[in-house]
Amino acid sequence: MFGHYSKKASPCQVIGLAWERPQEYGFLQGFLVYYGYMKSLRTAGVSQKSVLVRLDLDLPQVGKSFDTTRLMDGVATLQYLFAHDVKSVTVIAHRGRPNGKSPRYSLTPIEKLLRAKLTKEENAKLTVLPNLRFDPREEKGSLVFAKALAKGHDIFVLDAFATAHRNHTSITFIPQVLPTYAGLQFEKELKAFEQVLNKPKRPFVVILGGAKLETKMPLIQALEAKADVILVGGKLALEAREHEIKGRKLIIAELTKDGKDISQAAIDQFSRFIKAAGTIVWNGPMGVFEDGKHAHGTKQIALAVNSSSGFTLTGGGDTEAAQTKYKAEDKIKHISSGGGSMLEYLEKGTLPGIEAIKASQDKFKV
């Protein structure tokens, strides 16, 4: 039973074995779930089951085309299900903030991209429902709506980490009526965050940009207990200076005269910390990079993070856009699919979606 177990194996490796090789290490699963871990899709018996899957199909649009990174994450989960002989798969997802039914936010063009990645046989088993947010009950949270979506299905797979911080019907209500498992991308996200929060390689450097200091102060306070240094840029730095925010581990960037970018001195200072880091978490641009005139700081930090030899975790729409724009994402160890979920998980160590999965697995004894 312990043939592949090593005393040198990390806790994360042991957890992975429990889920990925249940025949040998399944005895660990109950212990791990009890102490806050959850079962992923890999442990579910899906043969000849009807499976409801919540994917993240809110793809960023680039001109008339879509960035299909999130799509491919969802495809991996679907292909896993089809490879394990499911009877049928129903995909539910949202796109944008339609405020009612709007053709502009239809999932049809994304469904076409999704089906193009699957075989004829797989497509025959697949149904994609309309944008969840066309129904106001999705965002309000409705057990009645959850039961309607769940009808005819045997299990639910939650694979939309980017929306897991929302108390929406498809995140926290469906798990109340169907046995629920974390999807493959969800599992991948959690493994990356566990590595950062529980056993980071030192020095652990956090880079925060963007704005909304008031909402990020609890995050900064939580990270001060874990990180070695927190580098603050963007409008966040301007707000921190205005409010005279100080902290033993905080370094507030010097800004350009107009306050719309970090200075060259700040770039040099931040780059030294980044180069020495064993673990880096980055969320938020260093300035108003989208206007092209104040992009230097964000570009240089993006390139520096991408060149790091440490474990790098980045996330957030603007951060991801900057990495793509400056071709600075190919060496990043993990790009999180959700900025809001990323920040909340870093602050609280859990999300409504995570707690919903745990509660579901406890309720249905899976």
C-alpha positions as a Markdown table, in Angstrom:
| # | Residue | x | y | z |
|---|---|---|---|---|
| 1 | Met | 0.0 | 0.0 | 0.0 |
| 2 | Phe | 2.8 | 2.4 | 0.8 |
| 3 | Gly | 5.0 | 1.3 | -2.1 |
| 4 | His | 5.0 | 4.8 | -3.7 |
| 5 | Tyr | 5.0 | 6.8 | -0.5 |
| 6 | Ser | 8.2 | 8.6 | 0.6 |
| 7 | Lys | 8.9 | 10.2 | 3.9 |
| 8 | Lys | 10.2 | 13.2 | 1.9 |
| 9 | Ala | 6.8 | 13.7 | 0.2 |
| 10 | Ser | 5.2 | 17.1 | 0.9 |
| 11 | Pro | 1.7 | 17.4 | 2.4 |
| 12 | Cys | 0.5 | 18.6 | -1.0 |
| 13 | Gln | 1.9 | 15.5 | -2.7 |
| 14 | Val | 0.2 | 13.2 | -0.1 |
| 15 | Ile | -3.1 | 15.1 | -0.7 |
| 16 | Gly | -2.7 | 14.6 | -4.4 |
| 17 | Leu | -2.1 | 10.9 | -4.0 |
| 18 | Ala | -5.3 | 10.5 | -1.9 |
| 19 | Trp | -7.4 | 11.9 | -4.7 |
| 20 | Glu | -5.5 | 10.7 | -7.8 |
| 21 | Arg | -4.9 | 7.1 | -6.6 |
| 22 | Pro | -7.8 | 6.2 | -4.3 |
| 23 | Gln | -7.2 | 2.5 | -4.7 |
| 24 | Glu | -3.9 | 2.9 | -2.7 |
| 25 | Tyr | -4.4 | 6.0 | -0.7 |
| 26 | Gly | -8.2 | 6.3 | -0.5 |
| 27 | Phe | -8.0 | 5.7 | 3.3 |
| 28 | Leu | -6.6 | 9.3 | 3.6 |
| 29 | Gln | -9.6 | 11.0 | 2.0 |
| 30 | Gly | -11.9 | 11.0 | 5.0 |
| 31 | Phe | -9.2 | 12.4 | 7.1 |
| 32 | Leu | -8.4 | 15.1 | 4.6 |
| 33 | Val | -12.0 | 16.1 | 4.1 |
| 34 | Tyr | -12.5 | 16.3 | 7.8 |
| 35 | Tyr | -9.7 | 18.7 | 8.1 |
| 36 | Gly | -11.0 | 21.0 | 5.4 |
| 37 | Tyr | -10.0 | 19.3 | 2.1 |
| 38 | Met | -12.6 | 18.4 | -0.5 |
| 39 | Lys | -12.9 | 15.7 | -3.1 |
| 40 | Ser | -12.4 | 16.5 | -6.7 |
| 41 | Leu | -14.0 | 15.1 | -9.9 |
| 42 | Arg | -11.2 | 12.5 | -10.0 |
| 43 | Thr | -12.8 | 10.6 | -7.1 |
| 44 | Ala | -16.3 | 10.7 | -8.5 |
| 45 | Gly | -17.9 | 7.6 | -10.1 |
| 46 | Val | -19.3 | 9.1 | -13.3 |
| 47 | Ser | -19.9 | 6.1 | -15.6 |
| 48 | Gln | -23.4 | 6.3 | -17.1 |
| 49 | Lys | -24.2 | 9.3 | -14.9 |
| 50 | Ser | -25.9 | 12.6 | -16.0 |
| 51 | Val | -23.5 | 15.3 | -14.9 |
| 52 | Leu | -24.2 | 19.0 | -14.5 |
| 53 | Val | -21.1 | 21.2 | -14.9 |
| 54 | Arg | -20.6 | 24.8 | -14.0 |
| 55 | Leu | -17.8 | 26.2 | -16.2 |
| 56 | Asp | -16.3 | 29.7 | -16.6 |
| 57 | Leu | -17.1 | 30.7 | -20.1 |
| 58 | Asp | -17.0 | 34.5 | -19.6 |
| 59 | Leu | -14.2 | 34.7 | -22.1 |
| 60 | Pro | -12.2 | 38.0 | -22.5 |
| 61 | Gln | -12.9 | 39.4 | -26.0 |
| 62 | Val | -10.1 | 40.7 | -28.2 |
| 63 | Gly | -11.6 | 42.5 | -31.1 |
| 64 | Lys | -14.0 | 40.1 | -32.7 |
| 65 | Ser | -12.3 | 37.0 | -31.3 |
| 66 | Phe | -12.0 | 35.5 | -27.8 |
| 67 | Asp | -9.2 | 34.6 | -25.5 |
| 68 | Thr | -9.8 | 30.8 | -25.2 |
| 69 | Thr | -7.6 | 30.1 | -22.2 |
| 70 | Arg | -10.6 | 29.6 | -19.8 |
| 71 | Leu | -12.4 | 27.6 | -22.5 |
| 72 | Met | -9.6 | 25.1 | -22.7 |
| 73 | Asp | -9.7 | 24.8 | -18.9 |
| 74 | Gly | -13.3 | 23.8 | -19.2 |
| 75 | Val | -12.6 | 21.4 | -22.1 |
| 76 | Ala | -10.2 | 19.5 | -20.0 |
| 77 | Thr | -12.9 | 18.8 | -17.4 |
| 78 | Leu | -15.4 | 17.8 | -20.2 |
| 79 | Gln | -12.9 | 15.5 | -21.9 |
| 80 | Tyr | -12.3 | 13.8 | -18.5 |
| 81 | Leu | -16.0 | 13.2 | -18.1 |
| 82 | Phe | -16.4 | 11.8 | -21.6 |
| 83 | Ala | -13.3 | 9.6 | -21.2 |
| 84 | His | -15.0 | 8.1 | -18.1 |
| 85 | Asp | -18.2 | 7.0 | -19.9 |
| 86 | Val | -20.7 | 9.6 | -18.7 |
| 87 | Lys | -24.3 | 9.3 | -19.9 |
| 88 | Ser | -24.7 | 13.0 | -20.6 |
| 89 | Val | -23.2 | 16.4 | -19.7 |
| 90 | Thr | -25.1 | 19.7 | -19.3 |
| 91 | Val | -22.9 | 22.8 | -19.1 |
| 92 | Ile | -24.1 | 25.9 | -17.3 |
| 93 | Ala | -22.2 | 29.2 | -17.4 |
| 94 | His | -22.6 | 33.0 | -17.5 |
| 95 | Arg | -21.3 | 35.7 | -19.8 |
| 96 | Gly | -20.9 | 39.3 | -18.8 |
| 97 | Arg | -23.6 | 41.3 | -16.9 |
| 98 | Pro | -26.6 | 41.2 | -19.2 |
| 99 | Asn | -29.2 | 42.7 | -16.9 |
| 100 | Gly | -31.9 | 40.6 | -18.4 |
| 101 | Lys | -31.9 | 38.7 | -21.8 |
| 102 | Ser | -29.6 | 40.3 | -24.3 |
| 103 | Pro | -28.3 | 38.8 | -27.6 |
| 104 | Arg | -25.0 | 40.6 | -27.0 |
| 105 | Tyr | -24.3 | 38.2 | -24.1 |
| 106 | Ser | -25.5 | 35.0 | -25.7 |
| 107 | Leu | -23.3 | 31.9 | -25.0 |
| 108 | Thr | -23.9 | 30.7 | -28.6 |
| 109 | Pro | -20.6 | 31.9 | -30.1 |
| 110 | Ile | -18.7 | 30.4 | -27.2 |
| 111 | Glu | -20.7 | 27.2 | -27.4 |
| 112 | Lys | -19.5 | 26.9 | -31.0 |
| 113 | Leu | -15.9 | 27.3 | -29.9 |
| 114 | Leu | -16.4 | 24.7 | -27.2 |
| 115 | Arg | -18.0 | 22.1 | -29.5 |
| 116 | Ala | -15.2 | 22.6 | -32.0 |
| 117 | Lys | -12.8 | 21.1 | -29.4 |
| 118 | Leu | -14.9 | 18.0 | -28.9 |
| 119 | Thr | -15.6 | 14.9 | -31.0 |
| 120 | Lys | -18.9 | 14.1 | -32.8 |
| 121 | Glu | -19.6 | 11.5 | -30.2 |
| 122 | Glu | -18.9 | 13.8 | -27.3 |
| 123 | Asn | -21.0 | 16.6 | -28.8 |
| 124 | Ala | -23.9 | 14.2 | -29.0 |
| 125 | Lys | -23.8 | 13.8 | -25.2 |
| 126 | Leu | -23.4 | 17.6 | -24.6 |
| 127 | Thr | -26.1 | 20.2 | -23.8 |
| 128 | Val | -25.2 | 23.9 | -23.2 |
| 129 | Leu | -27.9 | 26.0 | -21.5 |
| 130 | Pro | -28.4 | 29.7 | -22.1 |
| 131 | Asn | -26.5 | 32.4 | -20.1 |
| 132 | Leu | -27.4 | 31.8 | -16.5 |
| 133 | Arg | -27.6 | 35.5 | -15.8 |
| 134 | Phe | -30.5 | 35.9 | -18.3 |
| 135 | Asp | -32.5 | 34.6 | -15.3 |
| 136 | Pro | -32.3 | 37.1 | -12.3 |
| 137 | Arg | -32.5 | 34.2 | -9.9 |
| 138 | Glu | -28.9 | 33.2 | -10.7 |
| 139 | Glu | -27.4 | 36.3 | -9.0 |
| 140 | Lys | -30.0 | 36.6 | -6.3 |
| 141 | Gly | -29.6 | 33.0 | -5.2 |
| 142 | Ser | -32.6 | 30.7 | -5.5 |
| 143 | Leu | -33.1 | 27.2 | -4.3 |
| 144 | Val | -36.1 | 26.8 | -6.7 |
| 145 | Phe | -33.9 | 27.8 | -9.6 |
| 146 | Ala | -31.2 | 25.4 | -8.3 |
| 147 | Lys | -33.6 | 22.5 | -8.2 |
| 148 | Ala | -34.8 | 23.3 | -11.8 |
| 149 | Leu | -31.2 | 23.2 | -13.1 |
| 150 | Ala | -30.4 | 20.1 | -11.1 |
| 151 | Lys | -33.4 | 18.1 | -12.3 |
| 152 | Gly | -32.4 | 15.0 | -14.2 |
| 153 | His | -28.8 | 15.1 | -13.1 |
| 154 | Asp | -26.9 | 12.7 | -10.8 |
| 155 | Ile | -23.9 | 14.9 | -9.7 |
| 156 | Phe | -22.7 | 18.5 | -10.0 |
| 157 | Val | -19.2 | 19.6 | -10.9 |
| 158 | Leu | -18.2 | 23.1 | -9.9 |
| 159 | Asp | -15.3 | 24.3 | -12.2 |
| 160 | Ala | -15.8 | 28.0 | -12.2 |
| 161 | Phe | -13.2 | 29.3 | -9.7 |
| 162 | Ala | -13.5 | 32.8 | -11.0 |
| 163 | Thr | -17.1 | 33.0 | -9.7 |
| 164 | Ala | -16.6 | 31.0 | -6.6 |
| 165 | His | -16.6 | 34.1 | -4.4 |
| 166 | Arg | -20.2 | 34.8 | -5.3 |
| 167 | Asn | -23.2 | 33.5 | -3.4 |
| 168 | His | -25.0 | 32.7 | -6.6 |
| 169 | Thr | -27.4 | 29.9 | -7.5 |
| 170 | Ser | -24.9 | 27.9 | -9.5 |
| 171 | Ile | -22.2 | 28.3 | -6.9 |
| 172 | Thr | -23.8 | 27.8 | -3.5 |
| 173 | Phe | -27.3 | 26.6 | -4.1 |
| 174 | Ile | -27.0 | 23.7 | -6.5 |
| 175 | Pro | -24.5 | 21.9 | -4.1 |
| 176 | Gln | -27.4 | 21.8 | -1.7 |
| 177 | Val | -29.4 | 19.6 | -4.0 |
| 178 | Leu | -26.8 | 17.5 | -5.8 |
| 179 | Pro | -23.6 | 15.7 | -4.7 |
| 180 | Thr | -20.9 | 18.2 | -5.7 |
| 181 | Tyr | -17.2 | 17.8 | -6.7 |
| 182 | Ala | -14.5 | 20.3 | -7.6 |
| 183 | Gly | -13.6 | 20.3 | -11.3 |
| 184 | Leu | -10.1 | 19.9 | -12.6 |
| 185 | Gln | -9.4 | 23.6 | -13.1 |
| 186 | Phe | -10.8 | 24.4 | -9.6 |
| 187 | Glu | -8.5 | 21.7 | -8.2 |
| 188 | Lys | -5.5 | 23.2 | -10.0 |
| 189 | Glu | -6.3 | 26.7 | -8.6 |
| 190 | Leu | -6.5 | 25.4 | -5.0 |
| 191 | Lys | -3.2 | 23.5 | -5.3 |
| 192 | Ala | -1.5 | 26.7 | -6.5 |
| 193 | Phe | -2.9 | 28.7 | -3.6 |
| 194 | Glu | -2.1 | 26.0 | -1.0 |
| 195 | Gln | 1.5 | 26.1 | -2.2 |
| 196 | Val | 1.6 | 29.9 | -1.8 |
| 197 | Leu | -0.2 | 30.2 | 1.6 |
| 198 | Asn | 0.9 | 27.1 | 3.4 |
| 199 | Lys | 4.5 | 26.5 | 2.4 |
| 200 | Pro | 5.9 | 29.3 | 0.3 |
| 201 | Lys | 9.5 | 29.3 | -0.7 |
| 202 | Arg | 11.1 | 32.4 | 0.8 |
| 203 | Pro | 11.4 | 35.3 | 0.3 |
| 204 | Phe | 7.7 | 35.5 | -0.3 |
| 205 | Val | 6.9 | 38.7 | -2.2 |
| 206 | Val | 3.4 | 40.1 | -2.8 |
| 207 | Ile | 2.8 | 42.8 | -5.4 |
| 208 | Leu | -0.5 | 44.7 | -5.3 |
| 209 | Gly | -1.7 | 47.4 | -7.7 |
| 210 | Gly | -4.9 | 48.8 | -9.1 |
| 211 | Ala | -7.1 | 50.8 | -6.8 |
| 212 | Lys | -9.7 | 50.5 | -3.9 |
| 213 | Leu | -7.4 | 50.7 | -0.9 |
| 214 | Glu | -10.3 | 50.4 | 1.5 |
| 215 | Thr | -11.4 | 47.1 | 0.1 |
| 216 | Lys | -7.8 | 45.7 | 0.0 |
| 217 | Met | -6.7 | 46.7 | 3.5 |
| 218 | Pro | -8.1 | 43.4 | 5.1 |
| 219 | Leu | -6.1 | 41.6 | 2.4 |
| 220 | Ile | -2.9 | 43.5 | 3.1 |
| 221 | Gln | -3.3 | 42.8 | 6.9 |
| 222 | Ala | -3.9 | 39.1 | 6.2 |
| 223 | Leu | -0.8 | 38.9 | 3.9 |
| 224 | Glu | 1.4 | 40.7 | 6.3 |
| 225 | Ala | 1.3 | 37.6 | 8.5 |
| 226 | Lys | 2.5 | 35.4 | 5.7 |
| 227 | Ala | 4.6 | 37.5 | 3.2 |
| 228 | Asp | 8.1 | 38.8 | 3.7 |
| 229 | Val | 7.4 | 42.0 | 1.8 |
| 230 | Ile | 4.4 | 43.6 | 0.2 |
| 231 | Leu | 5.1 | 46.0 | -2.8 |
| 232 | Val | 2.3 | 48.5 | -3.4 |
| 233 | Gly | 1.9 | 50.3 | -6.7 |
| 234 | Gly | -0.7 | 51.8 | -9.0 |
| 235 | Lys | -3.5 | 54.0 | -7.6 |
| 236 | Leu | -3.3 | 51.9 | -4.5 |
| 237 | Ala | 0.1 | 53.5 | -3.7 |
| 238 | Leu | -1.3 | 57.0 | -4.2 |
| 239 | Glu | -4.2 | 56.2 | -1.8 |
| 240 | Ala | -1.8 | 54.6 | 0.7 |
| 241 | Arg | 0.3 | 57.7 | 0.7 |
| 242 | Glu | -2.7 | 60.0 | 1.1 |
| 243 | His | -3.9 | 58.0 | 4.1 |
| 244 | Glu | -0.4 | 57.6 | 5.5 |
| 245 | Ile | -0.8 | 53.8 | 5.6 |
| 246 | Lys | 2.3 | 52.2 | 7.1 |
| 247 | Gly | 3.4 | 48.7 | 7.8 |
| 248 | Arg | 6.6 | 46.9 | 8.8 |
| 249 | Lys | 6.5 | 44.8 | 5.6 |
| 250 | Leu | 4.9 | 47.4 | 3.3 |
| 251 | Ile | 6.8 | 49.2 | 0.6 |
| 252 | Ile | 4.8 | 52.0 | -1.1 |
| 253 | Ala | 6.0 | 52.8 | -4.6 |
| 254 | Glu | 7.3 | 56.3 | -5.5 |
| 255 | Leu | 5.1 | 57.6 | -8.3 |
| 256 | Thr | 5.6 | 59.8 | -11.3 |
| 257 | Lys | 4.7 | 63.4 | -11.0 |
| 258 | Asp | 1.2 | 62.9 | -12.4 |
| 259 | Gly | 0.6 | 59.9 | -10.1 |
| 260 | Lys | -0.4 | 57.6 | -13.0 |
| 261 | Asp | 2.6 | 55.3 | -13.0 |
| 262 | Ile | 5.4 | 54.2 | -10.6 |
| 263 | Ser | 8.7 | 55.9 | -11.0 |
| 264 | Gln | 11.9 | 54.4 | -12.4 |
| 265 | Ala | 13.4 | 54.3 | -8.9 |
| 266 | Ala | 10.3 | 52.2 | -7.7 |
| 267 | Ile | 10.7 | 49.9 | -10.8 |
| 268 | Asp | 14.4 | 49.3 | -9.9 |
| 269 | Gln | 13.5 | 48.8 | -6.2 |
| 270 | Phe | 10.6 | 46.4 | -6.9 |
| 271 | Ser | 12.7 | 44.5 | -9.5 |
| 272 | Arg | 15.4 | 43.7 | -6.9 |
| 273 | Phe | 12.8 | 42.2 | -4.6 |
| 274 | Ile | 11.3 | 40.2 | -7.5 |
| 275 | Lys | 14.7 | 38.9 | -8.6 |
| 276 | Ala | 15.4 | 37.6 | -5.1 |
| 277 | Ala | 12.0 | 36.1 | -4.5 |
| 278 | Gly | 11.2 | 32.4 | -4.0 |
| 279 | Thr | 7.5 | 33.0 | -4.2 |
| 280 | Ile | 5.6 | 35.9 | -5.9 |
| 281 | Val | 1.9 | 36.8 | -5.9 |
| 282 | Trp | 0.9 | 39.7 | -8.2 |
| 283 | Asn | -2.5 | 41.3 | -8.6 |
| 284 | Gly | -3.1 | 44.7 | -10.1 |
| 285 | Pro | -1.3 | 47.0 | -12.6 |
| 286 | Met | 1.3 | 49.6 | -11.5 |
| 287 | Gly | -0.4 | 52.5 | -13.3 |
| 288 | Val | -2.8 | 53.5 | -16.0 |
| 289 | Phe | -1.2 | 51.1 | -18.5 |
| 290 | Glu | -4.1 | 50.8 | -20.8 |
| 291 | Asp | -3.6 | 54.4 | -22.1 |
| 292 | Gly | -0.2 | 53.5 | -23.4 |
| 293 | Lys | 1.4 | 56.7 | -21.9 |
| 294 | His | 1.7 | 55.3 | -18.4 |
| 295 | Ala | 2.5 | 51.6 | -19.1 |
| 296 | His | 6.3 | 51.6 | -18.4 |
| 297 | Gly | 6.0 | 50.5 | -14.8 |
| 298 | Thr | 3.4 | 47.7 | -15.4 |
| 299 | Lys | 5.4 | 46.4 | -18.4 |
| 300 | Gln | 8.7 | 46.3 | -16.5 |
| 301 | Ile | 7.1 | 44.6 | -13.5 |
| 302 | Ala | 5.4 | 42.1 | -15.8 |
| 303 | Leu | 8.6 | 41.2 | -17.5 |
| 304 | Ala | 10.5 | 40.9 | -14.1 |
| 305 | Val | 7.8 | 38.6 | -12.7 |
| 306 | Asn | 7.9 | 36.5 | -15.8 |
| 307 | Ser | 11.7 | 36.2 | -15.5 |
| 308 | Ser | 11.5 | 35.0 | -11.9 |
| 309 | Ser | 12.9 | 31.6 | -11.0 |
| 310 | Gly | 10.5 | 31.4 | -8.1 |
| 311 | Phe | 7.0 | 30.1 | -7.9 |
| 312 | Thr | 4.8 | 32.8 | -9.5 |
| 313 | Leu | 1.0 | 33.2 | -9.1 |
| 314 | Thr | -0.7 | 36.1 | -10.8 |
| 315 | Gly | -4.3 | 37.0 | -11.4 |
| 316 | Gly | -6.9 | 39.7 | -12.1 |
| 317 | Gly | -8.3 | 40.9 | -15.4 |
| 318 | Asp | -5.9 | 43.9 | -15.8 |
| 319 | Thr | -2.9 | 41.9 | -14.7 |
| 320 | Glu | -3.6 | 39.2 | -17.2 |
| 321 | Ala | -4.2 | 41.7 | -19.9 |
| 322 | Ala | -0.9 | 43.3 | -19.2 |
| 323 | Gln | 0.9 | 40.0 | -19.2 |
| 324 | Thr | -0.7 | 39.1 | -22.6 |
| 325 | Lys | 0.1 | 42.6 | -24.0 |
| 326 | Tyr | 3.7 | 42.4 | -23.1 |
| 327 | Lys | 4.2 | 38.7 | -23.8 |
| 328 | Ala | 5.1 | 38.1 | -20.2 |
| 329 | Glu | 3.1 | 35.1 | -19.2 |
| 330 | Asp | 4.9 | 32.1 | -20.7 |
| 331 | Lys | 7.0 | 31.4 | -17.6 |
| 332 | Ile | 4.3 | 32.2 | -15.0 |
| 333 | Lys | 3.7 | 29.0 | -12.9 |
| 334 | His | 0.0 | 29.7 | -12.4 |
| 335 | Ile | -2.3 | 32.4 | -13.7 |
| 336 | Ser | -5.5 | 32.4 | -11.7 |
| 337 | Ser | -8.7 | 32.6 | -13.6 |
| 338 | Gly | -10.4 | 34.9 | -11.2 |
| 339 | Gly | -9.2 | 38.2 | -9.7 |
| 340 | Gly | -12.0 | 38.6 | -7.2 |
| 341 | Ser | -11.8 | 35.0 | -6.1 |
| 342 | Met | -8.0 | 35.2 | -5.9 |
| 343 | Leu | -8.1 | 38.2 | -3.6 |
| 344 | Glu | -10.8 | 36.8 | -1.3 |
| 345 | Tyr | -9.0 | 33.4 | -1.0 |
| 346 | Leu | -5.7 | 35.1 | -0.2 |
| 347 | Glu | -7.5 | 37.1 | 2.5 |
| 348 | Lys | -9.8 | 34.5 | 4.0 |
| 349 | Gly | -8.4 | 31.1 | 3.0 |
| 350 | Thr | -11.7 | 30.0 | 1.7 |
| 351 | Leu | -14.6 | 31.0 | -0.7 |
| 352 | Pro | -18.4 | 30.5 | -0.7 |
| 353 | Gly | -17.9 | 27.9 | -3.5 |
| 354 | Ile | -15.4 | 25.9 | -1.5 |
| 355 | Glu | -17.6 | 25.8 | 1.6 |
| 356 | Ala | -20.6 | 24.8 | -0.6 |
| 357 | Ile | -18.6 | 21.8 | -2.0 |
| 358 | Lys | -17.5 | 20.7 | 1.5 |
| 359 | Ala | -21.1 | 21.0 | 2.8 |
| 360 | Ser | -22.5 | 19.1 | -0.1 |
| 361 | Gln | -20.0 | 16.3 | 0.3 |
| 362 | Asp | -20.8 | 16.1 | 4.0 |
| 363 | Lys | -24.5 | 16.1 | 3.3 |
| 364 | Phe | -24.5 | 13.5 | 0.6 |
| 365 | Lys | -21.7 | 11.4 | 2.2 |
| 366 | Val | -19.7 | 11.2 | -1.0 |
